[in-house]
Amino acid sequence: MSASRISDLLAPYLVPDSAEKIRYFHGRGKTVPELEWLTVDRFDPVLVATVFRAQSEDTLQDLRISLQAAMASLECTALVVQHRYDGKADNEVVCGELPAEPVAQEQGMKYKLDFQRGQNLGFFADMSEGRRWIRERAEGKKVLNLFSFTCSFSVAALAGGADSVVNIDLSDAALTLGKQNHALNGFQAAQVHYLPHNIFRSWKKLHSLGRYDIIVIDPPSAQKGSFMVEKDYPKVLRKLHRLLAPEAEILACVNAPWLNYAWLEQCVEENLPGAVKVSRLPGAAGFDEAGEPALKTIHYRYTRPEELDN
């Protein structure tokens, strides 16, 4: 594919936007079939292109040229191309210098980025509406953030006035970055717990810190040895009634292209009595999709059934 062709396809997307947006091109949404292998994000002042399928060197060079041409209008001073395929995730700094402390900015909050950690920079831009959701209803609430990764939901909940948050994730390194995110936003003294544990072995600990007014379930879709979504998601749901307050809210999330909304809704219906669907959350800005999104997020309202009180 020539540089002019790549440039023509990307041109409608790589333009300044007054709205708060990180994803500028979402090829994985399959709206531009020729570029399904590409996404482009803007983490001011860094432009990040992620290549999900091996391309010829000519195509990669044409991509670099096209992105460099767009940098000035997007007010970016550095370009990174991440090669995420064949079991690797290499970040190539094409031009410019990365900030000493790169961050993602969203809704007045800052989240640290780590260009050395591999395929995930430490922040998922597609979950912006989920963070908005929890911020809008967290005031005075006790929050449980399951599979918390770098704790962006926790930061958003505290920004919304949450009374306390419990974060649990198997990765101690991710939780360490989460602690830094809290400090970056002035929440280092907030009532927050960080549990570097497998949740399936930590129900008693989670219960001792609950019950919770809000629970976020945002697991990995396929993490060998710790979580496989189709097998383990129902197990999590069946345990929640012991952790939830008598009246509570849940954000149920699944990021798996091979599973649809119907799967998630049926999973909740069959495994968590008392949960009633309120709404599906909209997608984040820039994440255009030709069909159902890979990320599904659904708001549930929970009322504990009388037969579960004992």
QUIWOTA-V870779 format. One record per residue. N is the residue number from 1. SS is DSSP state (H for helix, E for strand, L for the rest). PSI is psi in whole degrees, 0 to 359 (* if undefined). Layout:
N&SS&PSI  N&SS&PSI
This chain:
1&L&130  2&L&162  3&H&320  4&H&324  5&H&314  6&H&317  7&H&318  8&H&320  9&H&324  10&H&337  11&H&317  12&L&342  13&L&326  14&L&64  15&L&150  16&L&144  17&L&129  18&L&336  19&L&154  20&L&112  21&L&137  22&L&315  23&E&117  24&E&332  25&E&129  26&E&75  27&H&331  28&H&347  29&H&355  30&L&27  31&L&342  32&L&90  33&H&326  34&H&342  35&H&35  36&L&346  37&L&7  38&E&141  39&E&154  40&E&125  41&E&152  42&E&111  43&E&88  44&L&118  45&L&30  46&E&131  47&E&127  48&E&118  49&E&131  50&E&125  51&E&118  52&L&356  53&L&139  54&L&134  55&L&161  56&L&157  57&H&326  58&H&317  59&H&318  60&H&320  61&H&321  62&H&322  63&H&314  64&H&316  65&H&316  66&H&319  67&H&321  68&H&325  69&H&335  70&H&350  71&H&316  72&L&314  73&L&333  74&L&3  75&L&43  76&L&142  77&L&356  78&E&147  79&E&128  80&E&133  81&E&119  82&E&128  83&E&105  84&L&83  85&L&167  86&L&35  87&L&14  88&L&168  89&L&86  90&E&130  91&E&118  92&E&117  93&E&106  94&E&315  95&E&160  96&L&184  97&L&140  98&L&145  99&L&153  100&L&324  101&L&80  102&L&143  103&E&157  104&E&138  105&E&132  106&E&125  107&L&39  108&L&356  109&E&157  110&E&142  111&E&127  112&E&141  113&L&145  114&L&103  115&L&1  116&L&353  117&L&355  118&L&218  119&L&329  120&L&125  121&L&353  122&L&3  123&L&132  124&L&107  125&H&335  126&H&349  127&H&19  128&H&322  129&H&331  130&H&318  131&H&323  132&H&318  133&H&312  134&H&326  135&H&323  136&H&343  137&H&14  138&L&350  139&L&123  140&L&8  141&L&155  142&E&126  143&E&137  144&E&123  145&E&93  146&E&142  147&L&55  148&L&343  149&L&239  150&L&19  151&L&30  152&H&325  153&H&324  154&H&315  155&H&314  156&H&321  157&H&317  158&H&325  159&H&332  160&L&3  161&L&22  162&L&144  163&L&320  164&E&157  165&E&137  166&E&122  167&E&130  168&E&131  169&L&147  170&L&336  171&L&111  172&H&324  173&H&320  174&H&319  175&H&327  176&H&317  177&H&326  178&H&318  179&H&320  180&H&324  181&H&320  182&H&316  183&H&322  184&H&331  185&L&12  186&L&20  187&L&22  188&L&338  189&L&4  190&L&163  191&L&91  192&E&136  193&E&142  194&E&115  195&E&108  196&L&67  197&L&161  198&L&124  199&H&332  200&H&348  201&H&13  202&L&19  203&H&320  204&H&317  205&H&316  206&H&320  207&H&322  208&H&336  209&H&354  210&L&196  211&L&164  212&E&142  213&E&333  214&E&133  215&E&131  216&E&128  217&E&105  218&E&72  219&L&164  220&L&153  221&L&325  222&E&96  223&E&98  224&L&128  225&L&348  226&L&321  227&E&124  228&E&117  229&H&314  230&H&330  231&H&321  232&H&337  233&H&314  234&H&325  235&H&319  236&H&312  237&H&321  238&H&341  239&H&346  240&H&332  241&H&336  242&H&348  243&L&336  244&E&146  245&E&162  246&E&326  247&E&125  248&E&176  249&E&151  250&E&138  251&E&108  252&E&124  253&E&145  254&E&128  255&E&87  256&L&108  257&L&333  258&L&355  259&L&139  260&L&177  261&H&322  262&H&323  263&H&313  264&H&316  265&H&321  266&H&322  267&H&315  268&H&316  269&H&320  270&H&338  271&H&354  272&L&82  273&L&139  274&L&349  275&E&126  276&E&128  277&E&133  278&E&307  279&E&159  280&E&138  281&L&146  282&L&163  283&L&162  284&L&156  285&L&133  286&L&346  287&L&66  288&L&138  289&L&137  290&L&332  291&L&211  292&L&140  293&L&155  294&L&321  295&E&121  296&E&130  297&E&127  298&E&133  299&E&125  300&E&146  301&E&133  302&E&132  303&E&122  304&L&126  305&L&145  306&H&324  307&H&348  308&H&2  309&L&336  310&L&*
